[in-house]
Amino acid sequence: MELKLNRPICFFDLETTGIDVAKDRIVEISIFKVYPNGNKESKTWLVNPTIPIPPQTTAVHGITNEKVANEPTFKELASQVHNMIKDSDLAGFNSDRFDIPLLAEELLRAEVDFDMKNRVSVDVQTIFHKKEERTLSAALKFYCGTNLENAHSAEADTMATYEILKAQLDRYDDLENDMKSLAEFTTRKKSVDFAGFIALNNEGKEIFTFGKNKGQLVEEVLEKEPGYYGWIQGADFPLYTKKVLTGIKLRKLNNKLS
């Protein structure tokens, strides 16, 4: 089953220096873009992360410090990456919890504005886990009857994810071939920032999910405790979390002025 698209969708996968969204860096990125008219394009870049790749991480994806030493940094690639995804929805395998948050950090670090306001994301892993509970390699074998060659290379993982989603739509009649519907199905929680420090309560209002202000409305905390905003901005929180918090603060200020 081919995808029914109202706008392009970019399947992508990252290989990184580790799993800390705020601190780790991209060493390889592969993007496979599918257009509503059926056209497709793909790009894969090796990236110099500017920090050492730990040996235990190299053991997983095979990318060494020497291999990326002469490759461009993500800051040098950021405009190309952004130009490819800026008009698109996003999809990946565990992308909502890892790839999108880390990509957002890299783009913001490169001073390229990024948010998810006008796009949706489809996490193929969530569909798989809700339906079958497996890994990417097992998913490809289960849905497509093929083995995943070159696992943990960004390009192989990206193409496998694309094939799996199409096969999932063929297999499950209750899955709607619509990106907004699939995004809703794959959403795990109502977080406002990717890292989950700010979420929506049952009334659709932003609340903090951590620390002494856990469960309290963000707007109320910022008003009664102005220093809390400054503490978060100066602390080791993800850049996207800081961006979201700034947006809430500015919205509150604009409401007061209007």
PyMOL commands that set and color helices and strands:
alter all, ss='L'
color gray80, all
select helices_A, chain A and resi 55-61+65-68+74-85+95-109+124-131+136-144+154-171+179-186+211-213+218-224+227-234+239-257
alter helices_A, ss='H'
color red, helices_A
select strands_A, chain A and resi 9-16+26-34+40-46+89-92+121-123+198-200+206-208
alter strands_A, ss='S'
color yellow, strands_A
deselect
rebuild
show_as cartoon
